Amino acid sequence: MFYRGTASADMIYLILLIPVMILSAWAQMQVSGNFRKYSQLRCTRGLTGREAAEAVLRAHHVTNVGIRPCAGSLTDHYNPQDNCIYLSEPVYNVATVSAVGVACHEAGHAVQYAENYAPVRLRSAIIPATQFGSQASFLFLFLGIILYFQPLLFVGIILFSLTTFFQLVTLPVEFDASRRAIATIESSGLLSDDETDGAKKVLKAAALTYVAALLMSALQLLRYVLIFMSRDRRGRR
């Protein structure tokens, strides 16, 4: 990158980077492939994504949550600021297995906020610090490495670690939203057994992308730590 790192730190980073990049690429392929595959399978009950999201909210007695369409594909999300679920064009008014699975997942996020699910509260609380850390860390890292000034490099590492911590906290939030989605699909009979298996595949593939993102962030953090430790040992000689 932009630093004069040691050969050992670079070697460790590159060795670990290859499998993480393979996992990340495979996860993206699984998401797009499974979503496309089960977008071609119409669900037997004929529920659209919007109707499936409504069913999850009703099952958990959650009210006053808006459900609106949004542009694009795989752009589905829940916005806690306006308490609204946004469903993409292939999901909102479409009655497929993929649409139901994705919509129920996003509704699961709305339920998390309504029930004050602890990990989602924690993730919301650290968003401002994470945004600042993400933007400021590279300046400190760059200056610390270029100027060979350990205190600046250390501050950069601490700031960057906030991003990694955010990725870590995101995992239980995403896994739980999918768990709630599948539980409601099964208990309310939104999909048949075979269709539910398809929805599970779509959501598991999506969850894997968050695992890959965490590993990539943790690997980058490890790289900076190794550089810091190497320079610290060199400075003590």
Backbone bond lengths (Angstrom), bond angles and torsions (degrees), N, CA, C in turn:
res aa  C-N    CA-C-N  psi(-1)  N-CA   C-N-CA  omega(-1)  CA-C   N-CA-C  phi
1 M - - - 1.452 - - 1.513 108.97 -
2 F 1.373 118.14 -125.80 1.441 119.24 -175.51 1.520 112.54 -105.27
3 Y 1.339 118.77 11.64 1.447 119.26 -173.82 1.517 111.13 -118.46
4 R 1.332 114.61 163.93 1.456 120.82 175.95 1.519 108.24 -94.65
5 G 1.279 117.29 70.51 1.457 122.14 -176.90 1.518 111.36 -76.03
6 T 1.302 116.36 163.73 1.456 120.52 177.76 1.520 109.44 -76.80
7 A 1.341 115.62 157.04 1.465 120.41 -179.27 1.517 111.06 -64.10
8 S 1.327 116.89 -36.63 1.470 119.66 -178.77 1.517 111.89 -66.87
9 A 1.342 117.05 -40.34 1.467 120.75 178.95 1.517 110.40 -64.79
10 D 1.333 115.79 -42.70 1.459 119.87 178.76 1.526 111.11 -64.13
11 M 1.315 116.37 -40.33 1.457 120.13 -177.94 1.524 111.14 -64.91
12 I 1.336 116.06 -45.58 1.469 120.19 178.65 1.527 110.23 -60.47
13 Y 1.322 115.18 -43.75 1.466 120.66 -179.46 1.524 111.35 -60.90
14 L 1.318 116.63 -47.35 1.462 120.89 -177.34 1.522 111.93 -66.62
15 I 1.327 116.09 -37.88 1.465 119.79 179.31 1.531 110.57 -62.63
16 L 1.329 115.93 -41.87 1.464 120.23 -179.09 1.527 111.93 -79.92
17 L 1.326 116.54 -26.62 1.460 120.38 -176.72 1.532 112.31 -65.85
18 I 1.307 116.64 -38.00 1.470 120.49 -175.49 1.533 112.27 -58.86
19 P 1.355 119.29 -53.06 1.468 117.44 179.39 1.526 113.38 -65.78
20 V 1.338 117.41 -32.00 1.463 119.71 179.07 1.526 110.36 -67.38
21 M 1.330 116.89 -41.05 1.461 120.22 177.88 1.529 111.17 -65.81
22 I 1.329 116.16 -37.93 1.471 119.78 177.71 1.524 109.95 -63.82
23 L 1.349 116.08 -44.15 1.464 120.55 178.35 1.519 110.71 -61.72
24 S 1.320 117.52 -43.57 1.463 121.46 -179.46 1.526 111.30 -62.20
25 A 1.326 116.42 -45.10 1.467 120.12 179.71 1.526 110.87 -65.86
26 W 1.333 116.12 -40.74 1.463 120.31 179.72 1.526 110.80 -64.82
27 A 1.344 116.18 -39.99 1.466 120.49 179.64 1.528 110.84 -62.90
28 Q 1.331 116.49 -43.16 1.461 119.85 178.97 1.527 111.13 -63.66
29 M 1.334 115.66 -39.14 1.462 119.61 177.97 1.528 111.08 -64.93
30 Q 1.336 115.91 -38.81 1.457 120.16 179.52 1.525 111.37 -66.28
31 V 1.320 116.15 -40.03 1.465 120.10 179.69 1.523 110.41 -62.95
32 S 1.330 115.81 -54.86 1.468 119.34 -177.98 1.525 111.88 -64.74
33 G 1.343 116.40 -39.11 1.456 120.06 -178.72 1.519 112.69 -67.05
34 N 1.322 116.50 -47.78 1.468 119.90 -179.71 1.525 111.56 -68.21
35 F 1.329 116.23 -39.53 1.466 118.62 179.30 1.528 110.07 -63.44
36 R 1.324 116.34 -43.36 1.463 120.29 179.62 1.530 110.88 -65.34
37 K 1.335 115.96 -42.57 1.474 120.34 -178.22 1.524 110.99 -61.77
38 Y 1.330 116.83 -49.17 1.466 119.61 -175.01 1.524 112.72 -86.24
39 S 1.340 116.30 -3.23 1.464 119.91 170.23 1.527 110.31 -77.47
40 Q 1.324 116.05 -15.04 1.460 120.91 178.45 1.532 111.93 -93.75
41 L 1.339 115.64 -2.78 1.465 120.44 -178.69 1.530 109.48 -107.14
42 R 1.304 116.16 107.75 1.456 120.91 -179.53 1.526 109.60 -74.77
43 C 1.325 116.53 134.34 1.470 119.95 -178.85 1.533 109.62 -75.65
44 T 1.319 114.95 145.52 1.467 120.72 -172.41 1.527 112.79 -65.39
45 R 1.321 117.57 -31.66 1.467 120.30 -179.47 1.521 112.14 -79.91
46 G 1.318 116.88 -12.54 1.459 120.38 177.70 1.513 114.58 72.87
47 L 1.341 117.14 20.98 1.463 120.23 179.33 1.527 110.67 -75.54
48 T 1.316 116.32 133.68 1.457 120.49 174.57 1.537 108.87 -82.72
49 G 1.311 115.97 169.16 1.458 119.31 177.49 1.509 111.94 -58.73
50 R 1.322 116.90 -42.15 1.460 120.63 179.09 1.527 110.92 -61.05
51 E 1.319 116.86 -44.90 1.469 120.61 -178.84 1.530 110.83 -67.06
52 A 1.331 117.07 -35.37 1.465 120.08 178.32 1.521 110.68 -66.99
53 A 1.330 116.84 -41.03 1.468 120.51 177.69 1.527 110.37 -62.93
54 E 1.309 116.26 -41.03 1.468 120.56 177.45 1.525 110.71 -61.04
55 A 1.333 116.66 -38.90 1.465 121.03 -179.87 1.520 111.36 -64.43
56 V 1.328 117.50 -38.92 1.470 120.75 177.92 1.531 110.23 -65.83
57 L 1.319 116.62 -43.42 1.466 120.36 179.08 1.526 111.18 -62.14
58 R 1.323 116.73 -43.11 1.468 120.68 178.99 1.522 111.07 -63.71
59 A 1.323 116.41 -41.49 1.464 120.13 -178.03 1.524 111.89 -62.81
60 H 1.327 116.82 -26.94 1.466 120.92 -179.70 1.530 111.89 -105.80
61 H 1.333 115.60 10.83 1.474 121.70 176.74 1.520 111.72 57.27
62 V 1.321 115.48 40.24 1.465 121.04 178.17 1.527 108.29 -103.11
63 T 1.321 115.93 126.24 1.466 120.36 -177.96 1.534 110.12 -121.73
64 N 1.312 114.37 173.60 1.471 122.56 175.95 1.522 113.71 62.26
65 V 1.318 117.57 28.05 1.467 121.69 174.54 1.526 107.82 -105.27
66 G 1.316 116.70 124.29 1.451 120.75 179.94 1.518 111.61 -79.53
67 I 1.305 116.60 152.61 1.469 122.25 175.64 1.525 106.86 -130.85
68 R 1.321 115.98 116.12 1.461 120.52 -174.41 1.530 110.56 -131.25
69 P 1.313 116.61 154.45 1.475 119.85 175.97 1.530 110.53 -79.92
70 C 1.321 116.11 154.74 1.455 120.96 174.13 1.524 108.43 -140.76
71 A 1.303 117.00 157.12 1.455 122.08 -176.05 1.522 111.31 -74.03
72 G 1.331 115.33 158.00 1.450 120.80 173.60 1.513 113.86 94.48
73 S 1.336 114.53 -174.54 1.463 122.45 177.92 1.520 108.92 -127.13
74 L 1.325 117.13 138.98 1.468 123.22 -175.67 1.520 111.34 58.15
75 T 1.312 115.85 33.35 1.469 121.68 175.99 1.524 111.23 -106.01
76 D 1.314 116.35 13.51 1.464 122.16 -177.25 1.530 110.35 -64.24
77 H 1.325 116.35 140.22 1.456 120.20 179.08 1.524 110.31 -165.82
78 Y 1.322 114.83 162.85 1.461 121.09 172.89 1.520 107.71 -110.39
79 N 1.325 116.90 130.32 1.464 122.23 179.46 1.525 109.27 -106.95
80 P 1.342 117.16 107.28 1.468 119.26 -178.45 1.525 113.39 -68.28
81 Q 1.337 117.65 -19.02 1.459 120.23 -178.40 1.522 112.15 -67.48
82 D 1.330 116.38 -40.94 1.468 118.55 176.56 1.526 111.84 -109.37
83 N 1.346 116.30 8.25 1.463 122.46 177.16 1.532 110.73 52.70
84 C 1.329 114.62 52.83 1.455 119.41 -175.71 1.530 110.60 -137.26
85 I 1.318 115.22 139.21 1.467 122.01 174.77 1.522 108.10 -93.52
86 Y 1.326 115.54 127.73 1.466 120.56 178.67 1.526 109.04 -109.39
87 L 1.316 116.21 122.14 1.461 122.26 -178.15 1.525 110.16 -114.00
88 S 1.316 115.36 135.11 1.460 121.22 -176.83 1.520 111.71 -71.17
89 E 1.317 114.93 170.67 1.469 120.77 -176.73 1.533 113.61 -58.39
90 P 1.369 119.41 -39.79 1.473 118.94 179.03 1.528 113.50 -77.73
91 V 1.341 117.43 5.00 1.460 120.83 -175.70 1.525 112.12 -122.42
92 Y 1.320 117.71 -46.61 1.460 122.42 -168.48 1.519 114.25 -53.16
93 N 1.298 117.27 -56.79 1.471 120.45 -174.70 1.523 111.36 -116.75
94 V 1.335 115.72 31.13 1.459 121.63 -176.02 1.531 109.71 -118.76
95 A 1.314 117.08 136.63 1.469 122.18 -176.07 1.525 110.68 -103.69
96 T 1.323 116.58 71.01 1.460 120.73 177.64 1.521 109.46 -124.77
97 V 1.326 115.79 168.15 1.466 120.78 179.62 1.527 110.20 -63.93
98 S 1.323 117.11 -42.78 1.469 120.58 178.18 1.522 111.08 -61.11
99 A 1.333 116.43 -44.12 1.464 120.79 -178.47 1.523 111.03 -61.14
100 V 1.313 116.59 -43.60 1.468 120.52 -179.91 1.524 110.85 -65.49
101 G 1.330 116.84 -45.07 1.460 120.21 -179.10 1.512 112.59 -61.79
102 V 1.323 116.67 -48.02 1.468 120.91 -179.04 1.526 111.09 -65.65
103 A 1.322 117.00 -44.63 1.460 121.07 -178.84 1.527 111.24 -62.53
104 C 1.316 116.83 -41.43 1.468 120.48 178.99 1.526 110.96 -66.13
105 H 1.321 116.72 -35.33 1.467 120.64 176.82 1.524 110.62 -62.33
106 E 1.327 116.97 -47.35 1.459 119.94 179.77 1.524 111.61 -65.48
107 A 1.320 116.01 -35.75 1.466 119.13 174.88 1.516 110.69 -65.22
108 G 1.340 116.24 -31.62 1.457 120.62 175.49 1.510 111.88 -60.20
109 H 1.329 117.33 -36.32 1.463 120.73 176.24 1.528 110.95 -64.98
110 A 1.319 116.07 -41.35 1.467 119.75 178.08 1.524 110.64 -61.49
111 V 1.323 116.32 -38.99 1.470 120.73 177.99 1.528 110.20 -65.76
112 Q 1.317 117.42 -38.77 1.464 121.03 178.14 1.526 111.17 -56.94
113 Y 1.323 116.08 -46.65 1.465 119.67 179.82 1.521 111.25 -67.24
114 A 1.326 116.62 -38.96 1.472 120.02 -179.93 1.523 111.53 -64.78
115 E 1.329 116.29 -32.97 1.462 121.09 -178.40 1.522 112.85 -97.53
116 N 1.344 117.63 6.98 1.465 122.34 179.54 1.525 112.46 54.09
117 Y 1.306 115.13 47.50 1.456 121.93 177.19 1.528 108.94 -58.93
118 A 1.331 117.42 125.20 1.464 122.66 -170.16 1.531 113.93 -55.90
119 P 1.345 120.07 -50.29 1.470 118.81 -179.65 1.522 113.78 -60.35
120 V 1.332 117.94 -34.62 1.461 118.87 -179.80 1.520 110.06 -72.90
121 R 1.326 117.66 -32.35 1.465 120.67 174.46 1.524 110.52 -65.19
122 L 1.335 116.00 -41.52 1.454 120.29 178.64 1.525 110.73 -64.58
123 R 1.321 116.80 -44.13 1.464 119.69 -179.90 1.521 111.03 -62.00
124 S 1.315 116.87 -41.21 1.466 120.09 179.02 1.527 111.10 -64.71
125 A 1.329 115.63 -37.28 1.461 120.02 -177.02 1.528 112.47 -68.16
126 I 1.330 117.14 -31.91 1.461 119.89 -175.50 1.526 113.19 -95.03
127 I 1.326 117.64 0.16 1.470 120.02 -179.50 1.534 112.26 -57.46
128 P 1.348 119.99 -48.29 1.472 118.64 179.81 1.524 112.88 -59.19
129 A 1.335 116.93 -44.14 1.465 120.31 179.44 1.524 110.71 -65.29
130 T 1.323 116.44 -37.92 1.462 120.52 179.57 1.518 111.15 -65.85
131 Q 1.315 117.14 -42.44 1.460 120.57 178.87 1.522 111.27 -62.90
132 F 1.321 116.29 -42.71 1.462 119.69 177.94 1.529 110.76 -64.96
133 G 1.329 115.83 -45.45 1.455 120.21 -179.51 1.508 112.47 -61.61
134 S 1.330 116.46 -40.10 1.456 120.80 -179.58 1.524 111.37 -63.57
135 Q 1.328 116.91 -38.96 1.458 121.00 -177.63 1.525 112.27 -79.70
136 A 1.332 117.14 -38.60 1.464 120.68 -173.70 1.529 113.60 -87.30
137 S 1.323 116.92 -23.79 1.467 119.42 -173.06 1.522 112.93 -60.15
138 F 1.325 116.67 -41.74 1.461 118.87 -175.26 1.522 112.18 -68.37
139 L 1.334 117.25 -30.10 1.465 119.67 175.52 1.525 110.28 -64.99
140 F 1.328 116.53 -47.09 1.463 120.54 179.27 1.527 111.16 -65.50
141 L 1.333 116.19 -40.99 1.466 119.84 179.37 1.526 110.84 -64.20
142 F 1.320 115.61 -43.75 1.459 120.41 -179.42 1.535 110.72 -62.03
143 L 1.327 116.18 -49.55 1.460 119.80 -178.99 1.525 111.38 -66.16
144 G 1.328 116.49 -40.26 1.464 119.90 179.97 1.515 112.37 -62.84
145 I 1.339 115.82 -37.47 1.462 120.34 -178.37 1.523 111.46 -78.38
146 I 1.338 116.10 -46.30 1.455 120.19 -178.77 1.528 111.75 -65.74
147 L 1.340 116.18 -43.72 1.463 120.47 -178.26 1.523 112.89 -84.73
148 Y 1.340 114.93 -4.80 1.468 120.21 -179.21 1.533 110.82 57.74
149 F 1.361 115.37 42.47 1.464 121.78 -176.00 1.526 108.42 -113.74
150 Q 1.323 116.16 104.86 1.457 121.87 -173.08 1.531 114.82 -58.22
151 P 1.352 119.73 -41.66 1.478 118.74 -179.62 1.533 113.08 -58.66
152 L 1.339 117.33 -40.64 1.465 119.88 178.15 1.526 110.82 -66.22
153 L 1.318 116.27 -40.89 1.467 120.60 178.42 1.522 110.48 -62.63
154 F 1.315 117.00 -39.80 1.471 121.83 179.71 1.530 110.75 -64.03
155 V 1.349 116.15 -43.85 1.467 119.70 178.39 1.526 110.20 -62.52
156 G 1.335 116.35 -40.74 1.458 120.13 178.21 1.514 111.97 -61.18
157 I 1.315 116.90 -40.00 1.462 121.21 178.73 1.528 110.89 -64.38
158 I 1.334 116.28 -43.46 1.472 120.13 178.79 1.524 110.35 -61.44
159 L 1.331 116.62 -44.34 1.466 120.14 179.92 1.532 111.48 -64.89
160 F 1.323 116.07 -41.97 1.462 119.50 179.59 1.525 111.47 -66.54
161 S 1.318 116.86 -31.94 1.469 120.37 -179.42 1.527 111.80 -63.75
162 L 1.342 116.99 -23.28 1.462 119.76 177.30 1.525 110.47 -63.29
163 T 1.329 116.43 -36.96 1.460 120.67 177.77 1.526 110.78 -65.06
164 T 1.328 115.41 -43.21 1.468 119.86 178.86 1.528 110.56 -64.12
165 F 1.321 116.07 -41.04 1.467 120.15 178.65 1.526 110.54 -63.40
166 F 1.329 116.96 -39.45 1.461 120.94 177.75 1.525 110.78 -61.37
167 Q 1.337 116.08 -42.61 1.464 120.06 177.50 1.527 110.95 -62.38
168 L 1.326 115.93 -37.37 1.467 120.32 178.99 1.526 111.19 -65.61
169 V 1.316 116.83 -44.54 1.462 121.24 -179.87 1.527 111.09 -66.66
170 T 1.327 115.96 -29.19 1.472 120.40 -179.09 1.522 112.20 -65.21
171 L 1.322 117.67 -31.36 1.463 120.39 -176.30 1.531 113.13 -56.92
172 P 1.352 119.22 -56.04 1.471 117.56 -179.80 1.519 112.90 -62.46
173 V 1.333 117.45 -29.34 1.466 120.84 178.38 1.527 110.12 -64.77
174 E 1.323 116.10 -46.75 1.465 120.27 -178.84 1.529 111.72 -70.41
175 F 1.334 116.84 -42.33 1.463 120.17 179.42 1.527 110.87 -62.52
176 D 1.333 115.99 -40.88 1.463 119.62 -178.76 1.521 111.58 -68.50
177 A 1.333 117.34 -37.94 1.462 119.78 178.06 1.525 110.74 -62.30
178 S 1.320 116.48 -40.29 1.465 120.16 177.24 1.523 111.06 -67.93
179 R 1.337 116.26 -38.78 1.471 120.01 178.51 1.526 110.28 -61.36
180 R 1.325 116.58 -45.22 1.458 120.70 178.80 1.532 110.24 -62.80
181 A 1.332 116.14 -40.71 1.462 120.49 -179.13 1.529 111.21 -61.74
182 I 1.338 116.41 -50.37 1.467 120.07 -178.49 1.526 111.25 -65.54
183 A 1.329 116.93 -39.78 1.470 120.32 179.73 1.530 110.90 -60.47
184 T 1.330 116.30 -41.52 1.464 119.72 179.69 1.520 111.29 -71.71
185 I 1.325 116.68 -39.53 1.471 120.37 177.24 1.525 110.14 -57.58
186 E 1.322 116.47 -43.58 1.465 120.82 -178.50 1.524 111.98 -73.10
187 S 1.333 117.30 -45.36 1.466 119.83 -175.98 1.529 112.25 -71.06
188 S 1.331 116.50 -31.78 1.469 120.24 -179.14 1.520 113.12 -96.04
189 G 1.328 117.11 -2.85 1.455 120.63 178.62 1.515 113.60 63.87
190 L 1.334 116.99 36.69 1.463 120.20 -178.73 1.523 111.38 -68.63
191 L 1.337 115.93 -29.73 1.458 121.48 178.83 1.525 109.04 -132.90
192 S 1.309 116.27 157.81 1.464 120.37 173.34 1.526 108.98 -72.62
193 D 1.316 117.18 171.91 1.466 120.51 -178.71 1.529 111.79 -60.02
194 D 1.312 116.69 -45.75 1.461 120.39 179.61 1.530 110.82 -64.54
195 E 1.307 116.32 -40.17 1.465 120.25 179.15 1.526 111.06 -67.57
196 T 1.327 116.50 -36.55 1.463 120.37 177.74 1.526 111.07 -62.88
197 D 1.320 115.92 -38.58 1.476 119.57 176.37 1.531 110.41 -60.16
198 G 1.317 116.60 -38.28 1.463 120.27 177.62 1.511 111.87 -65.95
199 A 1.332 116.47 -41.86 1.461 120.50 178.56 1.531 110.57 -63.78
200 K 1.332 116.14 -38.00 1.461 120.01 177.54 1.525 111.20 -61.54
201 K 1.320 116.72 -41.05 1.461 120.60 179.84 1.522 111.11 -63.65
202 V 1.320 116.42 -40.47 1.467 120.42 178.86 1.520 110.56 -62.95
203 L 1.332 116.91 -45.46 1.459 121.04 -176.67 1.525 112.22 -73.34
204 K 1.334 117.67 -35.96 1.457 120.15 177.38 1.526 111.00 -65.47
205 A 1.318 116.59 -38.45 1.467 120.26 177.82 1.520 110.21 -64.38
206 A 1.331 116.38 -41.33 1.458 119.99 178.96 1.530 110.89 -64.48
207 A 1.336 116.46 -39.61 1.467 120.36 179.31 1.521 111.14 -63.76
208 L 1.316 116.68 -33.24 1.461 120.45 -178.86 1.529 111.41 -65.03
209 T 1.326 117.09 -29.27 1.468 119.24 178.38 1.521 110.81 -65.82
210 Y 1.334 117.02 -32.64 1.467 120.08 177.73 1.526 110.93 -72.05
211 V 1.320 116.66 -34.46 1.464 120.41 175.03 1.521 109.92 -63.62
212 A 1.328 116.27 -44.58 1.462 120.74 179.42 1.524 111.02 -63.11
213 A 1.323 117.04 -39.83 1.467 120.71 179.18 1.529 111.03 -64.06
214 L 1.331 116.33 -40.30 1.465 120.38 177.29 1.527 110.97 -63.37
215 L 1.320 116.84 -45.68 1.460 120.62 -179.36 1.530 111.22 -62.97
216 M 1.325 116.97 -39.60 1.462 120.65 179.15 1.532 110.49 -64.81
217 S 1.323 116.48 -43.15 1.458 120.42 179.12 1.525 111.07 -66.58
218 A 1.329 116.93 -42.23 1.464 121.08 179.15 1.527 111.15 -64.87
219 L 1.317 116.26 -36.48 1.463 120.30 179.25 1.529 110.95 -67.04
220 Q 1.324 116.22 -41.53 1.467 119.79 177.90 1.522 110.25 -64.47
221 L 1.326 116.21 -39.85 1.464 120.50 177.58 1.526 110.32 -62.86
222 L 1.316 116.49 -43.00 1.463 120.88 177.76 1.521 111.01 -59.23
223 R 1.302 117.03 -39.57 1.466 121.58 179.25 1.524 111.17 -58.72
224 Y 1.328 115.97 -47.11 1.462 119.62 -179.90 1.526 111.36 -66.37
225 V 1.317 116.61 -38.16 1.467 120.30 178.80 1.521 110.51 -63.93
226 L 1.321 117.05 -42.39 1.467 120.61 179.07 1.525 111.43 -62.80
227 I 1.328 116.43 -39.87 1.463 120.07 176.85 1.525 110.21 -63.01
228 F 1.334 115.63 -44.93 1.465 120.04 179.86 1.526 111.18 -60.52
229 M 1.321 116.03 -46.76 1.465 119.93 -178.67 1.521 111.48 -64.80
230 S 1.326 116.46 -39.46 1.458 120.38 -179.95 1.524 111.13 -64.19
231 R 1.320 116.46 -43.62 1.462 120.45 -179.72 1.520 111.40 -71.97
232 D 1.318 116.05 -33.00 1.458 119.55 178.61 1.525 110.51 -65.61
233 R 1.345 116.14 -42.75 1.479 119.65 177.63 1.530 110.96 -64.94
234 R 1.346 115.62 -39.14 1.448 119.99 -179.23 1.539 110.52 -65.82
235 G 1.383 114.73 -36.59 1.452 118.66 -178.83 1.514 113.06 -70.97
236 R 1.319 117.77 -20.51 1.463 120.65 -178.76 1.509 112.58 -86.80
237 R 1.332 116.42 -11.06 1.456 118.87 -178.92 1.524 111.37 -74.21
